[in-house]
């Protein structure tokens, strides 16, 4: 058991309690952290519980959508695409009801990619507001994931503008599955953004695919360039060979499903 449990009642208190993250284990929904604690894989000295932190809200204001880090994944299912489709296939009803947006964004550990929401949020051009060493900062989700630093996610924001979206995934027939591969695509203001989940430890944007589309390539030809952007690996879910064979087809499917 943890020697100290912190229960902040506001975002500011949560950021202050987190400090620089040293010795702090963050628990929001607990779908990842609590099994590790229960089975002795994690031995936290201080646990920061976000259940009462006020970080569980979705707001539309000033031309932007802001989703608090403690917002349950289930709250996204009826929202904006392609985030809604990705959220609808995270685990089962129980997992979606407990798992949180911040936890999913930070679920990039080890042998199995677990951040199902990363690709759709990258495609949406999302920015992350976080707290930690050096204070509060806002950066693109891509930069946040690449930094691989210990920071407390406060919320994630993307522009609330007209768009078309596509999503395609390779599913596993198990309620508590992790996604083998998924592709999110967004067309917004004449620009198409494409990102992949399951092609590496974190979600990856696909600049080669985007450049090919901008150059007038067909969706099939553009999709064929995705392996210039991601280098899949073997893990417990699927082999690198399988991912390389399947991924271009998923990219094309996501691109073909873009409306307009």
C-alpha positions as CSV (number, residue, x, y, z in Angstrom):
1,X,0.0,0.0,0.0
2,X,1.0,3.6,-0.6
3,X,2.3,5.5,2.5
4,X,0.6,8.7,1.3
5,X,-2.6,9.3,-0.7
6,X,-3.2,12.7,-2.1
7,X,-6.8,13.8,-3.0
8,X,-6.8,17.2,-4.7
9,X,-10.1,19.0,-5.2
10,X,-9.1,21.3,-8.1
11,X,-6.7,21.2,-11.1
12,X,-4.4,23.7,-9.3
13,X,-4.2,21.4,-6.3
14,X,-3.5,18.4,-8.5
15,X,-0.7,20.3,-10.2
16,X,0.8,21.4,-6.9
17,X,0.5,17.9,-5.4
18,X,2.2,16.4,-8.4
19,X,5.1,18.8,-8.3
20,X,7.9,17.5,-10.5
21,X,6.5,14.0,-10.4
22,X,9.2,12.5,-8.3
23,X,7.9,9.5,-6.4
24,X,4.3,10.2,-7.4
25,X,2.0,7.6,-9.0
26,X,-1.1,9.1,-10.6
27,X,-4.4,7.2,-10.4
28,X,-7.4,8.4,-12.3
29,X,-9.6,5.5,-13.5
30,X,-7.0,3.0,-12.3
31,X,-7.5,0.5,-15.1
32,X,-3.8,0.3,-15.6
33,X,-2.2,1.4,-12.3
34,X,-4.4,-0.6,-9.9
35,X,-3.8,-4.1,-11.4
36,X,0.0,-3.3,-11.3
37,X,-0.3,-2.3,-7.7
38,X,-2.5,-5.3,-6.8
39,X,-0.1,-7.8,-8.3
40,X,3.0,-6.2,-6.9
41,X,4.4,-4.9,-10.1
42,X,4.3,-1.3,-8.7
43,X,5.1,-0.1,-5.2
44,X,4.1,3.5,-5.0
45,X,5.2,5.7,-2.1
46,X,2.7,8.5,-2.9
47,X,-0.5,8.1,-4.9
48,X,-2.2,11.1,-6.5
49,X,-5.9,10.4,-6.9
50,X,-7.6,12.5,-9.5
51,X,-11.2,11.4,-8.9
52,X,-12.2,14.8,-7.2
53,X,-9.8,17.1,-9.1
54,X,-12.3,18.7,-11.4
55,X,-10.5,17.4,-14.4
56,X,-13.4,15.3,-15.7
57,X,-15.1,17.9,-17.9
58,X,-15.6,18.5,-21.7
59,X,-16.0,22.1,-22.7
60,X,-16.7,23.8,-26.0
61,X,-15.6,27.4,-25.9
62,X,-13.8,30.0,-28.0
63,X,-13.7,27.7,-31.1
64,X,-12.0,24.8,-29.2
65,X,-12.9,21.6,-27.5
66,X,-11.1,20.9,-24.2
67,X,-11.3,17.5,-22.5
68,X,-10.1,17.1,-18.9
69,X,-7.6,14.4,-18.2
70,X,-9.9,12.6,-15.8
71,X,-12.8,12.4,-18.3
72,X,-13.9,8.8,-18.7
73,X,-13.4,7.3,-22.2
74,X,-17.1,6.5,-22.3
75,X,-17.9,10.3,-22.4
76,X,-16.2,10.5,-25.8
77,X,-18.3,7.8,-27.6
78,X,-21.0,10.2,-28.8
79,X,-18.6,13.0,-29.5
80,X,-16.4,14.1,-32.4
81,X,-14.9,11.7,-34.9
82,X,-12.5,10.0,-35.3
83,X,-12.2,10.2,-31.5
84,X,-15.6,8.7,-30.9
85,X,-14.9,5.6,-33.0
86,X,-11.7,4.9,-31.2
87,X,-13.3,5.4,-27.8
88,X,-16.1,3.1,-28.6
89,X,-13.7,0.2,-29.1
90,X,-11.6,0.7,-26.0
91,X,-12.1,-2.4,-23.9
92,X,-15.7,-3.0,-22.8
93,X,-18.4,-0.9,-21.1
94,X,-16.7,-1.3,-17.7
95,X,-13.3,-0.3,-18.9
96,X,-14.6,2.7,-20.9
97,X,-16.5,3.8,-17.8
98,X,-13.4,3.9,-15.7
99,X,-10.5,4.5,-18.0
100,X,-9.6,8.2,-18.5
101,X,-8.4,10.3,-21.4
102,X,-5.2,11.3,-19.5
103,X,-4.4,7.7,-18.6
104,X,-4.9,6.5,-22.2
105,X,-2.6,9.3,-23.5
106,X,0.1,8.2,-21.1
107,X,-0.4,4.4,-21.7
108,X,2.7,4.0,-23.8
109,X,4.5,1.5,-21.7
110,X,6.5,-1.5,-22.7
111,X,5.7,-4.3,-25.0
112,X,2.2,-3.5,-26.1
113,X,0.8,-0.2,-27.5
114,X,-2.1,0.8,-25.3
115,X,-2.9,4.4,-26.2
116,X,-6.0,3.9,-28.5
117,X,-6.9,7.6,-28.3
118,X,-3.5,8.9,-29.4
119,X,-3.9,8.5,-33.1
120,X,-7.3,10.2,-33.4
121,X,-6.1,13.1,-31.2
122,X,-3.0,13.5,-33.3
123,X,-5.1,13.6,-36.4
124,X,-7.3,16.3,-34.8
125,X,-4.2,18.4,-34.1
126,X,-4.6,18.2,-30.4
127,X,-2.6,20.1,-27.8
128,X,-1.8,18.9,-24.3
129,X,-1.7,21.0,-21.2
130,X,0.5,19.5,-18.5
131,X,2.2,20.2,-15.2
132,X,5.5,19.1,-13.9
133,X,9.1,20.2,-13.7
134,X,9.4,23.8,-15.0
135,X,5.7,24.4,-14.4
136,X,2.7,24.3,-16.7
137,X,3.1,24.1,-20.5
138,X,1.1,23.5,-23.7
139,X,2.5,21.5,-26.6
140,X,1.3,19.4,-29.5
141,X,0.4,15.8,-28.5
142,X,3.1,14.6,-30.8
143,X,5.7,16.6,-28.9
144,X,4.3,15.5,-25.6
145,X,4.5,11.8,-26.5
146,X,8.0,12.2,-28.0
147,X,9.3,13.8,-24.8
148,X,8.6,10.7,-22.7
149,X,8.8,12.8,-19.5
150,X,7.0,12.5,-16.2
151,X,4.3,15.1,-16.4
152,X,0.7,15.4,-15.2
153,X,-1.8,15.7,-18.1
154,X,-4.4,18.4,-17.2
155,X,-6.4,18.5,-20.4
156,X,-6.2,18.1,-24.2
157,X,-7.6,20.6,-26.7
158,X,-8.4,20.7,-30.4
159,X,-10.0,23.2,-32.7
160,X,-13.8,23.0,-33.0
161,X,-14.0,23.5,-36.7
162,X,-15.8,21.7,-39.6
163,X,-14.0,18.5,-40.7
164,X,-14.4,15.1,-42.2
165,X,-13.0,12.1,-40.4
166,X,-12.2,8.4,-41.1
167,X,-11.1,5.6,-38.8
168,X,-10.2,2.0,-39.5
169,X,-8.8,-0.7,-37.2
170,X,-7.9,-4.3,-36.9
171,X,-9.9,-5.7,-34.0
172,X,-9.3,-8.6,-31.6
173,X,-12.4,-10.6,-30.5
174,X,-11.9,-10.1,-26.8
175,X,-13.6,-7.6,-24.5
176,X,-10.5,-6.4,-22.8
177,X,-8.4,-6.1,-25.9
178,X,-5.7,-3.7,-26.9
179,X,-5.9,-2.5,-30.5
180,X,-3.5,-4.2,-32.8
181,X,-3.5,-1.4,-35.4
182,X,-5.7,1.6,-36.0
183,X,-5.6,4.5,-38.4
184,X,-7.3,7.9,-37.9
185,X,-7.6,10.5,-40.7
186,X,-9.0,14.1,-40.6
187,X,-9.6,16.5,-43.4
188,X,-9.8,20.0,-42.2
189,X,-9.4,23.3,-44.0
190,X,-7.9,21.7,-47.1
191,X,-5.3,19.7,-45.0
192,X,-5.4,16.0,-44.4
193,X,-3.8,14.6,-41.2
194,X,-3.2,10.9,-40.7
195,X,-2.0,9.0,-37.6
196,X,-1.5,5.4,-36.6
197,X,-1.9,3.5,-33.3
198,X,-0.1,0.2,-33.0
199,X,2.8,1.1,-35.3
200,X,5.1,1.8,-32.4
201,X,5.1,2.4,-28.7
202,X,3.0,5.6,-29.2
203,X,0.7,7.0,-31.8
204,X,2.5,8.3,-34.9
205,X,1.7,10.9,-37.4
206,X,2.2,9.9,-41.1
207,X,3.8,12.8,-43.0
208,X,4.7,10.7,-46.0
209,X,1.0,9.7,-46.5
210,X,0.0,13.3,-46.0
211,X,2.6,14.6,-48.5
212,X,1.5,12.0,-51.1
213,X,-2.1,13.1,-50.8
214,X,-1.2,16.7,-51.1
215,X,0.7,15.9,-54.2
216,X,-2.3,14.4,-55.8
217,X,-1.7,10.7,-55.2
218,X,-4.6,8.3,-55.0
219,X,-5.6,7.0,-51.6
220,X,-4.1,3.6,-52.5
221,X,-0.8,5.1,-53.6
222,X,-0.7,7.4,-50.6
223,X,-1.5,4.6,-48.2
224,X,1.4,2.5,-49.6
225,X,3.9,5.1,-48.2
226,X,2.8,4.6,-44.6
227,X,5.7,2.2,-43.9
228,X,8.1,5.1,-44.5
229,X,6.5,6.7,-41.4
230,X,6.2,3.7,-39.0
231,X,8.3,0.7,-38.3
232,X,6.1,-1.9,-36.6
233,X,7.5,-4.4,-34.1
234,X,6.6,-7.8,-32.8
235,X,4.7,-8.0,-29.6
236,X,2.2,-10.3,-27.8
237,X,-0.7,-9.1,-30.0
238,X,0.8,-9.5,-33.5
239,X,4.0,-9.8,-35.5
240,X,5.7,-7.0,-37.3
241,X,5.2,-8.9,-40.5
242,X,1.4,-9.0,-40.0
243,X,1.3,-5.3,-39.1
244,X,3.2,-4.3,-42.3
245,X,0.9,-6.4,-44.4
246,X,-2.3,-5.0,-42.9
247,X,-1.4,-1.3,-42.2
248,X,-1.5,0.1,-45.8
249,X,-5.0,-1.4,-46.3
250,X,-6.2,0.2,-43.1
251,X,-4.8,3.6,-44.1
252,X,-6.6,3.4,-47.5
253,X,-9.8,2.4,-45.7
254,X,-9.6,5.4,-43.4
255,X,-8.8,7.8,-46.2
256,X,-11.6,6.4,-48.4
257,X,-14.1,6.9,-45.6
258,X,-13.4,10.7,-45.5
259,X,-16.5,12.5,-46.7
260,X,-16.3,15.4,-49.2
